Amino acid sequence: MSSESSATPLRTFPTSPIPPNPLGEGNYIRTAAALIIGDEILNGKTLDRNSNFFARYCFEHGIALKRIEVISDDEDEIIEASRRMVNKYDFVVTSGGIGPTHDDITYASLAKSFNQPLAHHSETLRRLEALTRHRKWALQQTPQQLEATQRMALFPEHAEVFFVGSDIWVPVVRLEGKLCIFPGIPSLFQRMLTGLTPYLPLPPLHERPKRIQVFTDRAESMIAPYLTTLQARLKSRGIQVGSYPVLSKGVFVSLIGRDPISPTPSLSSSLSAQTSTSNNPKSTADPYDTQSSQTLASSSLALIDIAREVETEIGGCIVSEEDVVRCKEEGGSFPPTRSSSPQIGAKPKM
């Protein structure tokens, strides 16, 4: 840490009050999209971490992320994509292009997209000045350099402005009640998105999905017929079945859904048939026969019940989110250690 940084006093500011629900009282965000803006992403200079963080944020809060686009620092592209996304989705974020240089055109392009003039935001200027006044470079700025610095507070005139962190001078700027503008720096994007949470009409807890994963060391082609049948049985209940192989190691099967799950005849039949077959080794009943005449169970099924069926049928074990990360990204052992208490619906590490 430089001596200049050490000498800079810590400044804190009040955060913004919570606004009315832009979607209308009682409504909440159901769908989302991300618009990642920057030539540096497209030419490979910078690794995009923000879309992944946003995807995990949406999953944690029960929002269906429908689209992620990466576009260049081009006014026409920003205008076209922003209008299309705002018309189609409840919550849109942009990342990048809000700095002081010539290629930072996000604010200006979005102002044009939604037919607004640009205007300096006085409170943002005040916070920016307060946080930089003690820095040597700020005291030595030419008029042209000062103008460039103040471009970072030049917003669409009628936008909402939310200060979501007491130590962050840059705000989240919102247009059309839906589109939120963020910086591209991953650490700032993550802090500000997290700080925006209380300002958003998020889905209630019972609408948020859970995810359970089952690992098997069998080849993906060996479990594919079963997974195809399983997805057909569960589709009407909104359950997603995913298969994610790890080269030469095995397969993670992902189940995503909401609890409780009302059983369908085919699902209840297969579970009953599975139990019957396991109790009677000589039985030749097909546990996945969708025409089975087994009696429909009267109680709802939990996602964990389906996961246990999968565990049995593919010769696998239920694993925690931490197991998955360790095995896929950190070179952990395979198969993973069976989780004694799987973290169903656990929040991803943000």
SULCOR-V581739 format. One record per residue. N is the residue number from 1. PSI is psi in radians with two decimals (none if undefined). Layout:
n = [N | N]
psi = [PSI | PSI]
//
This chain:
n = [1 | 2 | 3 | 4 | 5 | 6 | 7 | 8 | 9 | 10 | 11 | 12 | 13 | 14 | 15 | 16 | 17 | 18 | 19 | 20 | 21 | 22 | 23 | 24 | 25 | 26 | 27 | 28 | 29 | 30 | 31 | 32 | 33 | 34 | 35 | 36 | 37 | 38 | 39 | 40 | 41 | 42 | 43 | 44 | 45 | 46 | 47 | 48 | 49 | 50 | 51 | 52 | 53 | 54 | 55 | 56 | 57 | 58 | 59 | 60 | 61 | 62 | 63 | 64 | 65 | 66 | 67 | 68 | 69 | 70 | 71 | 72 | 73 | 74 | 75 | 76 | 77 | 78 | 79 | 80 | 81 | 82 | 83 | 84 | 85 | 86 | 87 | 88 | 89 | 90 | 91 | 92 | 93 | 94 | 95 | 96 | 97 | 98 | 99 | 100 | 101 | 102 | 103 | 104 | 105 | 106 | 107 | 108 | 109 | 110 | 111 | 112 | 113 | 114 | 115 | 116 | 117 | 118 | 119 | 120 | 121 | 122 | 123 | 124 | 125 | 126 | 127 | 128 | 129 | 130 | 131 | 132 | 133 | 134 | 135 | 136 | 137 | 138 | 139 | 140 | 141 | 142 | 143 | 144 | 145 | 146 | 147 | 148 | 149 | 150 | 151 | 152 | 153 | 154 | 155 | 156 | 157 | 158 | 159 | 160 | 161 | 162 | 163 | 164 | 165 | 166 | 167 | 168 | 169 | 170 | 171 | 172 | 173 | 174 | 175 | 176 | 177 | 178 | 179 | 180 | 181 | 182 | 183 | 184 | 185 | 186 | 187 | 188 | 189 | 190 | 191 | 192 | 193 | 194 | 195 | 196 | 197 | 198 | 199 | 200 | 201 | 202 | 203 | 204 | 205 | 206 | 207 | 208 | 209 | 210 | 211 | 212 | 213 | 214 | 215 | 216 | 217 | 218 | 219 | 220 | 221 | 222 | 223 | 224 | 225 | 226 | 227 | 228 | 229 | 230 | 231 | 232 | 233 | 234 | 235 | 236 | 237 | 238 | 239 | 240 | 241 | 242 | 243 | 244 | 245 | 246 | 247 | 248 | 249 | 250 | 251 | 252 | 253 | 254 | 255 | 256 | 257 | 258 | 259 | 260 | 261 | 262 | 263 | 264 | 265 | 266 | 267 | 268 | 269 | 270 | 271 | 272 | 273 | 274 | 275 | 276 | 277 | 278 | 279 | 280 | 281 | 282 | 283 | 284 | 285 | 286 | 287 | 288 | 289 | 290 | 291 | 292 | 293 | 294 | 295 | 296 | 297 | 298 | 299 | 300 | 301 | 302 | 303 | 304 | 305 | 306 | 307 | 308 | 309 | 310 | 311 | 312 | 313 | 314 | 315 | 316 | 317 | 318 | 319 | 320 | 321 | 322 | 323 | 324 | 325 | 326 | 327 | 328 | 329 | 330 | 331 | 332 | 333 | 334 | 335 | 336 | 337 | 338 | 339 | 340 | 341 | 342 | 343 | 344 | 345 | 346 | 347 | 348 | 349 | 350]
psi = [2.32 | 2.79 | -0.55 | -0.74 | -0.69 | -0.56 | -0.25 | 2.10 | 2.55 | 2.22 | 2.42 | 2.58 | 2.72 | 2.58 | 2.91 | 2.64 | 2.75 | 2.22 | 2.97 | 2.76 | 2.03 | -0.29 | -0.06 | 2.51 | 2.29 | -0.22 | 2.78 | 2.87 | 2.23 | -0.64 | 2.71 | 2.84 | 2.73 | 2.37 | 1.82 | 2.08 | 2.19 | 2.19 | -0.57 | -0.43 | -0.79 | -0.50 | 0.09 | 0.02 | -0.66 | 2.35 | 2.22 | 1.90 | -0.29 | -0.64 | -0.64 | -0.75 | -0.72 | -0.68 | -0.77 | -0.65 | -0.80 | -0.78 | -0.78 | -0.60 | 0.17 | 0.40 | 2.35 | 1.85 | 2.02 | -0.42 | 2.46 | 2.20 | 2.49 | 2.16 | 2.88 | 3.00 | 1.25 | 2.17 | -0.80 | -0.69 | -0.71 | -0.74 | -0.86 | -0.85 | -0.72 | -0.74 | -0.78 | -0.77 | -0.73 | -0.60 | -0.43 | -0.50 | 2.79 | -0.48 | 2.12 | 2.35 | 2.55 | 2.65 | 2.17 | 2.78 | 0.47 | 0.41 | -2.85 | 0.03 | 3.05 | -0.50 | 0.07 | 1.57 | 0.24 | -0.86 | -0.82 | -0.71 | -0.71 | -0.56 | -0.78 | -0.66 | -0.66 | 0.45 | 0.89 | 2.57 | 2.91 | 2.55 | 2.50 | 2.40 | 2.02 | -0.73 | -0.63 | -0.73 | -0.71 | -0.77 | -0.70 | -0.78 | -0.70 | -0.60 | -0.26 | -0.12 | -0.43 | 0.00 | 2.41 | -0.75 | -0.58 | -0.61 | -0.31 | 0.21 | 2.44 | 2.91 | -0.67 | -0.67 | -0.66 | -0.72 | -0.71 | -0.75 | -0.77 | -0.21 | -0.45 | -0.11 | 0.34 | 1.70 | 2.85 | 2.27 | -0.61 | 0.29 | 2.70 | 2.53 | 2.11 | 2.12 | 1.91 | -0.05 | 2.36 | -0.31 | 0.28 | 2.08 | -0.50 | 2.30 | 2.94 | 2.18 | 2.25 | 2.36 | 2.51 | 0.36 | 0.09 | -0.73 | 2.09 | 2.28 | 2.18 | 2.74 | 2.82 | -0.31 | 2.07 | -0.74 | -0.69 | -0.76 | -0.82 | -0.79 | -0.72 | -0.63 | -0.76 | -0.73 | -0.42 | -0.25 | -0.85 | -0.23 | -0.07 | 2.46 | 1.46 | 2.73 | 2.60 | 2.84 | -0.66 | -0.20 | -0.05 | 2.32 | 2.82 | 2.71 | 2.28 | 2.43 | 2.47 | 2.24 | 2.42 | 2.61 | 0.13 | 2.71 | 2.54 | -0.65 | -0.45 | -0.48 | -0.09 | -0.79 | -0.74 | -0.77 | -0.62 | -0.79 | -0.72 | -0.80 | -0.67 | -0.67 | -0.59 | -0.22 | -0.74 | -0.29 | 0.14 | 0.38 | 2.26 | 2.26 | 2.14 | 2.61 | 2.15 | 1.69 | 2.64 | 2.10 | 2.16 | 0.20 | -0.84 | -2.73 | 2.39 | 2.17 | 2.18 | 2.33 | 2.15 | 2.22 | -3.07 | 2.54 | 2.60 | 2.81 | 2.11 | 2.25 | 2.56 | 2.78 | -0.74 | -0.66 | -0.84 | -0.65 | -0.76 | -0.66 | -0.72 | -0.74 | -0.67 | -0.76 | -0.76 | -0.75 | -0.72 | -0.50 | -0.33 | 1.59 | -0.43 | -0.11 | 2.45 | 0.21 | 2.45 | 1.96 | -0.16 | 0.32 | 1.91 | -0.17 | 0.16 | 2.54 | 0.26 | 2.60 | 2.41 | 2.21 | 2.55 | -0.35 | 2.71 | 2.69 | 2.49 | 2.71 | -0.56 | -0.54 | -0.72 | -0.70 | -0.64 | -0.61 | -0.82 | -0.77 | -0.77 | -0.79 | -0.51 | 0.11 | 0.74 | -2.89 | 2.49 | 2.34 | 2.75 | 2.91 | -0.63 | -0.66 | -0.75 | -0.82 | -0.78 | -0.72 | -0.67 | -0.61 | -0.42 | 0.16 | 0.58 | 3.06 | 2.69 | 2.41 | 2.75 | 2.76 | 2.33 | 2.30 | 2.13 | -0.46 | 1.51 | 2.45 | 1.35 | 2.15 | 0.32 | 2.54 | 2.32 | 2.63 | 2.14 | none]
//
